[in-house]
Amino acid sequence: MLLPEGFTQKYQQLLGDEAAAFLASFDKSGYKGFRLNPLKPRPKQVNLDLTQPINYTQWGYFGSVNGRTVDHQAGYVYSQEPSAMYVGEVAAPRPGERVLDLCAAPGGKTTHLAGFMQQTGLLVSNEIMPKRARILAENVERFGCRNVVITNETPDHLAKHFPDYFDRILVDAPCSGEGMFRKDHSATQYWTPAYPTECAKRQREILTEAVKMLKPGGQLIYSTCTFSPEEDEQMMAWLVATYPEFSLVPVERATGMVAGRPDWADGNPALKNTVRLFPHLLAGEGHFIAKLQKAGQPEVIDVKRPRKKKRAKSTNQLSKEQLAVWQAFAQENLSGITFKQLIVFGEQLYALPQALKLDRLNVVRPGLHLGTFKAHRFEPAYALALALVPEQFKQRLTLTTADYQRYVHGDTFPSELAGKTWLLLLYEGKTVGFGKLVNQTVKNFFPKGLRFVAD
């Protein structure tokens, strides 16, 4: 692999005798991985090889995923580069917390955080680029997350809206991408010796806003996919020097991971608490991860007895007619699950994970999309189907292989069932979407933009 000359020279100087092995690793094949979804029932019942677990993440495995399989379509797996999985493991939010994923697209780390939170608390997942924010929303929807609000905002605007608000914040910072050179060769084309410094400027701006949103006693997790000291150790040295209320806490190192290098920054020995993932030392790409603690007493969260909150006044309240239509649908179809914080955007109904003011924010997905109000009726959303376990919907239909192939292609298919009702469709025991039974024909509600020819 042809590396930029300035890159080679830089790391020969920084790594010394270790540089040869480091640079040679770029000529080797990378590694693929996937995570199972702990939000799904029986998450290990997938048609994938689970004999190669990744030892530093509880849900990760080496291997590749076919995007046309039911395991992928039903949200049971998420393809993710192995080293990147360690970021979510280090963050490890607890159920009931308020969490912010500040630079979230395409969604690997958001879905990982959601797995830890088990549909409780609040996870605000933000992406500044509109197109990438839509991709993020699609991945969150497929994973079946019910506690995620997706925003398309600048960090400074979020900071004004959420001062001292979050228990945990993840900043997976946009960076020079040196750690992804092997995975994405095109990343070498825009790298210059000055590029890491340019990225570091943007990272400081992001972190300046992130610290404002963390409550006392909270944790800030910072990560990059670059080897650059300017964006890694030097960035953390800057943060703890600028904000003395923050301290670096040790990140556990699995086999092949190494400590950060104080000598690549200001010599602060606490920088050894950070962790580096090098491709010549472990089976994965390059990453840097740090965990910082903000001084103060963290709030003790009792998941069984959630915080009491004043109900937020909503400008998106349901009309009496809409509420009646939704309640009729829920009573007829849902079982053992309720949604309390309901808001409407136009004709779209959402369930907020918590009472939350969303005015003056650019919101892509204000919680779980429940469905759409039509003329005196309610049409459930694909997102609702993927967020349900089978027992939470009264009328269910198990699809044959032929029926599933018709479903994902967008076709109707016959059924021996009679009547007119909504059906939760299952294939291989997995929830795959909704169908509408009409005169022994199942009308197809698989989203048009997702349709494909199943293998």
C-alpha positions in Angstrom: 0.0 0.0 0.0 1.4 3.4 -1.0 1.4 5.6 2.1 2.0 9.4 2.1 5.7 10.1 2.4 5.1 12.6 5.3 3.0 9.9 7.1 5.8 7.3 6.8 8.5 9.8 8.0 6.4 10.9 10.9 5.8 7.5 12.4 9.3 6.3 11.7 10.4 9.2 14.0 7.7 8.6 16.6 7.8 4.8 16.8 11.5 4.2 16.2 12.3 0.4 16.1 8.6 -0.4 16.1 7.9 1.6 12.9 8.8 -1.2 10.5 6.2 -3.6 11.9 3.6 -0.7 12.1 4.1 0.4 8.5 4.2 -3.2 7.2 0.7 -3.8 8.7 -0.8 -1.6 6.1 0.0 -4.2 3.4 -1.9 -6.9 5.3 -5.6 -7.6 5.0 -7.9 -5.9 7.5 -10.5 -7.6 9.7 -14.3 -7.6 9.5 -16.6 -7.9 12.4 -20.2 -7.7 13.6 -22.2 -7.3 16.8 -25.2 -9.1 18.0 -28.2 -7.1 19.2 -29.0 -7.7 22.9 -32.3 -5.8 22.5 -33.7 -8.7 20.5 -35.1 -11.9 22.0 -32.6 -14.9 21.7 -29.9 -12.7 20.0 -27.6 -15.6 19.3 -30.1 -17.4 17.1 -28.6 -16.1 13.9 -27.3 -17.8 10.8 -23.7 -16.7 11.4 -20.5 -18.2 12.6 -20.2 -17.4 16.3 -17.0 -19.4 16.9 -14.7 -16.3 16.7 -15.7 -14.0 19.5 -13.8 -10.7 19.9 -12.4 -10.9 23.4 -12.8 -7.3 24.4 -16.5 -6.9 23.6 -19.3 -9.0 24.9 -21.4 -8.9 21.7 -18.7 -8.8 19.0 -17.5 -11.5 16.6 -15.0 -11.6 13.7 -16.7 -12.2 10.4 -18.9 -10.6 7.7 -22.6 -10.1 7.3 -24.7 -10.3 4.2 -27.0 -7.3 4.2 -29.7 -9.3 2.3 -30.2 -11.9 5.1 -33.0 -11.8 7.6 -30.5 -11.5 10.5 -29.5 -8.1 9.0 -32.9 -7.0 7.9 -34.5 -7.7 11.3 -31.7 -5.9 13.1 -30.1 -8.9 14.9 -26.6 -7.9 13.7 -24.7 -4.8 13.0 -21.5 -4.8 10.9 -18.7 -3.0 12.6 -14.9 -2.9 12.4 -13.6 -4.9 15.4 -11.4 -2.1 17.0 -14.3 0.3 16.8 -16.3 -1.9 19.0 -14.0 -1.2 22.0 -15.2 2.4 22.1 -18.8 1.4 23.1 -17.4 -1.1 25.6 -15.4 1.6 27.3 -18.4 4.0 27.3 -20.7 1.2 28.8 -23.6 3.4 29.9 -25.9 2.1 32.6 -29.6 1.6 32.3 -31.6 4.7 33.1 -28.8 7.2 32.3 -29.0 10.2 30.0 -26.4 9.7 27.3 -25.2 11.8 24.4 -23.5 10.4 21.3 -22.3 13.7 19.9 -20.8 12.6 16.5 -22.9 9.6 15.9 -23.3 8.6 12.2 -23.5 6.0 10.8 -24.7 4.5 14.1 -22.3 1.7 15.2 -21.6 3.3 18.5 -25.1 4.6 19.1 -26.5 1.1 18.6 -23.8 -0.3 20.9 -24.6 2.2 23.6 -28.3 1.4 23.2 -27.6 -2.3 23.9 -26.1 -1.4 27.3 -29.1 0.8 28.1 -31.7 -1.9 27.5 -34.5 0.5 26.2 -34.3 2.7 29.4 -33.1 6.2 30.0 -32.4 8.7 27.2 -29.9 8.4 24.4 -29.5 11.6 22.3 -27.7 10.7 19.1 -26.5 13.7 17.1 -25.0 14.1 13.6 -24.2 17.4 12.1 -24.4 16.3 8.4 -28.0 15.9 7.3 -27.4 13.0 4.9 -25.4 11.1 7.4 -28.1 11.8 10.1 -30.7 10.1 7.9 -28.4 7.0 7.6 -28.0 7.1 11.4 -31.8 7.1 11.8 -32.2 4.1 9.5 -29.6 2.1 11.5 -31.2 3.0 14.9 -34.6 2.1 13.5 -33.4 -1.3 12.3 -31.7 -2.0 15.6 -35.1 -1.6 17.3 -34.1 1.2 19.7 -37.0 2.8 21.6 -35.0 5.3 23.8 -33.1 7.2 21.1 -33.7 10.8 20.0 -31.8 11.7 16.8 -30.8 15.3 16.2 -29.1 17.1 13.4 -27.4 19.9 15.2 -24.1 21.8 15.8 -22.4 21.1 19.2 -22.8 24.7 20.3 -26.5 24.7 19.7 -26.9 21.4 21.7 -24.8 22.9 24.5 -27.3 25.8 24.9 -30.2 23.3 25.0 -28.6 20.7 27.4 -26.4 22.5 30.0 -25.1 20.1 32.7 -27.6 17.5 31.4 -26.0 14.2 30.5 -24.5 11.5 32.7 -22.3 10.3 29.9 -21.1 11.8 26.6 -19.3 10.0 23.8 -17.3 12.1 21.4 -16.1 9.9 18.6 -14.4 12.8 17.0 -14.1 13.5 13.3 -10.4 13.0 12.7 -7.6 12.6 10.1 -8.6 8.9 9.7 -5.1 7.5 9.7 -6.3 4.3 11.5 -8.6 3.6 8.6 -6.0 3.8 5.8 -6.0 0.0 5.5 -9.7 -0.2 5.4 -10.3 2.8 3.1 -7.3 3.4 0.8 -8.8 6.7 -0.5 -8.3 8.2 3.0 -4.6 8.6 2.1 -5.4 10.9 -0.8 -6.5 13.8 1.4 -3.9 13.3 4.1 -1.2 15.9 4.4 1.3 16.6 7.3 -0.9 19.6 8.2 -4.2 17.7 8.2 -4.0 16.3 11.8 -3.5 19.9 13.1 -6.5 21.1 11.1 -8.6 18.2 12.6 -7.3 19.0 16.1 -8.7 22.5 15.9 -12.1 21.2 15.1 -11.9 18.6 17.9 -11.1 21.3 20.4 -14.2 23.2 19.3 -16.3 20.1 19.7 -14.9 19.3 23.1 -15.4 22.9 24.3 -19.1 22.4 23.8 -19.3 18.8 25.0 -17.9 19.6 28.5 -20.7 22.1 29.0 -23.3 19.4 28.6 -21.8 16.9 31.1 -23.3 17.0 34.6 -21.0 16.9 37.7 -19.8 13.4 38.3 -20.4 12.4 34.7 -18.0 10.7 32.2 -16.7 11.9 28.9 -15.4 9.3 26.5 -13.2 10.6 23.7 -12.1 8.5 20.7 -10.6 8.8 17.3 -9.6 6.4 14.5 -6.2 8.1 14.0 -2.7 7.6 15.3 -1.9 11.3 15.4 -0.6 12.5 18.7 -2.0 16.0 17.8 -5.5 14.5 17.9 -5.0 12.0 20.7 -2.6 12.5 23.6 -2.1 16.2 22.9 -5.9 16.7 22.7 -6.4 15.1 26.1 -3.5 17.0 27.6 -5.2 20.2 26.4 -8.5 19.2 27.8 -7.3 18.4 31.4 -5.1 21.5 31.4 -8.0 23.7 30.2 -10.7 22.1 32.4 -9.1 21.1 35.7 -12.4 19.6 36.9 -11.7 16.8 34.4 -9.3 13.9 35.1 -8.3 10.9 33.0 -9.3 7.6 34.5 -7.8 4.3 33.5 -9.1 2.5 30.4 -8.7 -1.3 30.8 -6.4 -2.7 28.1 -7.1 -6.1 26.5 -4.3 -8.2 24.9 -2.6 -6.2 22.2 -3.7 -2.8 23.4 -1.1 -0.3 24.7 -1.1 2.7 26.9 -1.1 6.3 25.6 2.2 8.0 25.3 2.8 11.0 27.6 6.0 11.8 25.8 4.0 12.5 22.6 2.2 15.3 24.5 3.2 17.4 27.6 4.5 14.5 29.6 1.5 14.2 31.9 1.7 10.7 33.3 -2.1 10.5 33.5 -2.0 10.1 29.7 -1.0 6.5 30.3 -4.6 5.9 31.4 -5.6 6.3 27.7 -5.4 3.4 25.3 -4.1 2.9 21.8 -5.0 0.2 19.3 -2.4 -0.4 16.7 -2.9 -2.7 13.6 0.4 -4.4 14.1 -0.4 -5.4 17.6 -4.0 -6.7 17.4 -6.6 -7.9 14.9 -8.2 -4.6 14.0 -7.6 -1.1 12.7 -6.2 2.0 14.6 -8.0 3.7 17.5 -7.4 5.9 20.4 -9.7 6.0 23.5 -9.8 8.1 26.6 -12.2 8.3 29.5 -12.5 11.4 31.6 -14.3 12.0 34.9 -15.9 15.3 35.7 -15.5 16.3 39.4 -18.7 16.3 41.5 -21.1 13.8 42.9 -22.8 11.6 40.3 -26.6 11.2 40.7 -27.6 7.7 41.9 -30.1 6.2 39.4 -32.7 3.8 40.6 -34.0 2.1 37.5 -37.0 0.6 39.3 -37.9 4.1 40.6 -37.1 6.6 37.8 -36.5 10.2 38.4 -39.6 12.3 38.9 -39.9 15.0 36.3 -42.2 17.7 35.5 -44.1 16.9 32.3 -42.7 19.0 29.5 -45.2 21.2 27.7 -45.4 20.0 24.2 -46.3 22.0 21.1 -46.8 18.7 19.4 -49.7 17.3 21.4 -52.2 14.9 19.9 -55.7 16.1 19.2 -58.6 14.3 20.9 -59.4 12.5 17.7 -55.8 11.4 17.2 -55.5 10.2 20.7 -58.7 8.2 20.3 -57.5 6.6 17.1 -54.2 5.7 18.6 -55.8 4.2 21.7 -58.1 2.1 19.6 -55.2 0.8 17.6 -53.2 0.1 20.7 -56.0 -1.7 22.5 -56.8 -3.9 19.5 -53.2 -4.8 18.7 -50.6 -4.2 21.4 -50.1 -6.5 24.4 -47.9 -5.8 27.4 -46.4 -2.6 26.2 -47.5 1.1 26.5 -46.1 4.3 25.3 -46.7 7.4 27.5 -44.8 10.4 26.1 -46.6 10.8 22.8 -46.0 13.6 20.4 -47.0 14.3 16.8 -45.0 15.9 14.0 -47.5 16.6 11.2 -49.4 13.3 10.9 -46.5 11.2 12.3 -46.8 9.8 15.9 -43.7 9.3 18.0 -43.1 8.0 21.5 -40.5 10.1 23.4 -38.3 8.1 25.8 -38.7 10.8 28.4 -40.5 14.1 28.8 -38.2 16.3 26.8 -38.4 19.8 25.2 -37.4 19.6 21.5 -38.4 23.0 20.4 -35.7 25.0 18.7 -33.8 21.8 17.8 -33.5 20.2 14.4 -34.8 16.8 15.2 -34.6 13.9 12.8 -36.2 11.2 14.9 -37.9 12.3 18.1 -38.0 8.9 19.8 -39.7 5.8 18.4 -41.8 6.3 15.3 -45.1 4.6 16.1 -46.9 5.3 12.8 -49.0 7.7 10.7 -52.5 9.1 11.2 -54.6 8.5 8.1 -58.3 9.4 7.6 -59.8 8.2 10.8 -57.3 5.3 11.1 -53.8 4.6 12.2 -51.0 2.9 10.1 -48.2 1.5 12.2 -44.6 2.2 11.3 -41.9 -0.2 10.3 -39.9 1.1 13.2 -42.6 0.0 15.6 -42.5 -3.5 14.3 -38.7 -3.8 14.7 -39.0 -2.4 18.2 -41.5 -5.1 19.3 -40.9 -8.6 20.5 -43.5 -11.0 19.0 -45.5 -11.4 22.2 -46.2 -7.6 22.3 -48.5 -7.8 19.2 -51.7 -9.8 19.4 -52.0 -10.9 15.7 -48.9 -12.6 14.3 -48.1 -14.4 11.2 -45.1 -16.7 10.6 -43.9 -16.4 7.1 -42.7 -19.3 4.9 -39.5 -18.7 3.0 -41.5 -17.9 -0.2 -43.7 -15.5 1.7 -40.6 -13.7 3.2 -39.0 -13.4 -0.2 -42.3 -11.8 -1.5 -42.4 -9.5 1.5 -38.9 -8.0 1.2 -39.5 -7.6 -2.5 -42.7 -5.6 -1.8 -45.3 -8.1 -3.1 -48.5 -9.1 -1.5 -49.0 -12.8 -0.6 -52.0 -15.1 0.3 -52.9 -16.3 3.7 -55.2 -18.9 5.1 -56.3 -16.4 7.8 -59.6 -14.6 7.5 -60.7 -11.2 8.5 -59.2 -7.7 8.3 -56.5 -6.9 10.8 -52.9 -5.8 11.2 -50.3 -8.6 11.5 -46.9 -8.6 13.0 -44.8 -10.7 10.5 -42.2 -13.2 11.7 -39.6 -15.1 9.9 -37.3 -17.6 11.6 -38.7 -16.3 14.8 -37.6 -12.7 14.1 -39.9 -9.7 13.8 -39.6 -8.4 10.2 -42.4 -5.9 9.8 -46.2 -5.4 9.4 -48.7 -6.6 7.0 -52.4 -5.9 6.6 -54.7 -8.9 6.2 -57.6 -8.1 3.8 -59.7 -10.9 2.3 -57.0 -13.6 2.9 -54.4 -11.4 1.2 -51.5 -9.8 3.2 -50.9 -6.3 1.9 -47.2 -5.4 2.0 -45.9 -2.5 4.2 -42.2 -3.2 3.9 -40.7 0.3 3.1 -40.2 0.9 -0.6 -36.6 2.2 -0.1 -35.5 -1.0 1.6 -36.9 -3.6 -0.7 -34.6 -6.2 -2.2 -34.4 -9.6 -3.8 -33.7 -12.1 -1.0 -31.1 -14.8 -1.6 
